[in-house]
Amino acid sequence: MPASDEASAGRVACVGHVRRRRRRPKRRPSEQNPVAVSTAWPADPFRILLVVDDDGVARGVAASLGAEFAGGLRTCMKPDQVKAQARSHRAQAIVLALESLDVSERVAQTLKGDAGARPVLIALCDSAGTATAARLSKDGVVDDYVQHFPAPTDPDRLATSVRLATRIAPPSTAMAPPPVASGAPSVGAAPAKRRSVVLVVEDDEVLHTLVAAMLESEPVDLVFETDGAAAFDRVHAVGPDLVLMDVMLPGGDGVALTERIKSTPDLAAIPVVMLHPSRPMVFSATPFFAASVVSASPSV
């Protein structure tokens, strides 16, 4: 076998059982390294924190916002961590897409009294909750509300509300930084590290539980995606610090999805760790696995 073919075969073998692909046309010099074009989101994306308690709701809201706001969108799956995640993301708007307006109100109340500018708060509700949402808006608990559940009557209404928020929200540089511990010097103090967001693209829910248990004591927040076809949009919506990627997925190929992520300038800098189906023993080495995930997350 020629040396070039041996090298190609070696690359395929290292990622799992993947069918041999046809040789791609050689790129022009300007296209050789897509990572060099950009390793971040657009220079100044509008920063949105989406607060949800259900993966399906998160996908629906991200779809309603569309690609226009995908670059600055981050998902928070734990309402009790909204304040910390809003600070770390320097969120200019917070979309509350929770199970009830009572929960949304409690979350909104926790954001009152913060030093610095407050993000624009948008509460999502169903048709029966519009009167309550209007009262919350009138009382200044939230800034706007949108009927979104079970399906939006006006599909563009949420994106319109966020466009309005872009006009009235403070710049991201004005948002409150992480608080300095009591008694600690404010000048020259090291900023508190935020928790990393790890997106797990894996259709086996047993492994969801296993990964969550292994990383329970680590400073990471986990977000799960089971559908390979929806995973790329999920990466855009969540903006994770690390992706744990299964090789074989329903509706998609983990290797092809990883190649797509790495060829997209806005996402190319995100580390991706492949979960190989033929190597189940890696999951039994819990400390090793947890340490590997934490070391691969840039913000930890």
C-alpha positions, 0 to 999 in steps of 0.5 A: 500500500502506498505511504499516503494510503497507509496514513489515510487508513490510520486516520480513519482507524483512530476515530472508530468504525468509519466507512472509507471516504472518497478523497476530497478535492484539494483546497486552495491555500486560503482555505487550508486552515479554517480555524485561522479565519476565526476562532470565536463568535462574531466580534460583538454578539448580543449575549442572551441567556436562555433559562429552561428546564427541558431540552425540547423547549431549549431547541424550540426557543433556539429555532424561534430565535434563529441564526440571527442570535445563535452566536451569543446564545447560551442555555442555562438548565438550572434556574438556581444558577441563573445569576452566576451564569448571567454574570459569567456570560455577561448576558444582555438579555435573559429569556425565561422559558420555564414550566410556569410564570411563578417559577419565572417570577422567582428567578427574575426576583433573584436578579434584583439588586445586583450591582451593575446594569440588569439584563433585559428580562423576557418571560415566555408564557402560554395563552392563559398566562398572558394576563399574569405576564402583563402584570409582571411586566407592568410591575417591572419584574420582567421587561417583556413577555411573549406567548410561546407555549404550546406553540407561538401564535406569531412565530417571529414575535420572540425574535422581534422582542429580542431585536428590541432588547438589542436597542435598549440593553446595556453593552456586554462590557457594562454587565456585572462581573463576578462578585469579589469575595467579602474582605478580598481586595478588589484591585488586582484580584483574580476573577472567579472562574465560571463553570464550564458548559459541556454538551454531551451528544449521546443517544443512550440515556444510561450513559447520560446518567453515568456521565452526570454521576462521574462529573457531579463533583466537577465545576461543569454544567451538562447539556444533553442532545440525543439527535444527531440531526439536531446536534449541530444547531444545538452546538450553535445554541449552547456555545459549549466549552467542550463537546463529548461526541458519540461516534454513532448517532441516530440521524447523524454521524458523530465523525461527520458532525465533528468535521462540520464543527471544525470547518465552521469558523465560529465553532472550530475552537470548541474542543471535541472529545469522541466517545468510542462505542468499542471502548466501554472501559473508559467509562469505568475509570471515573477519576481519569475520565473526569480529569480528562473532561475538566482538562479539556474544558478551556475555562476550568 
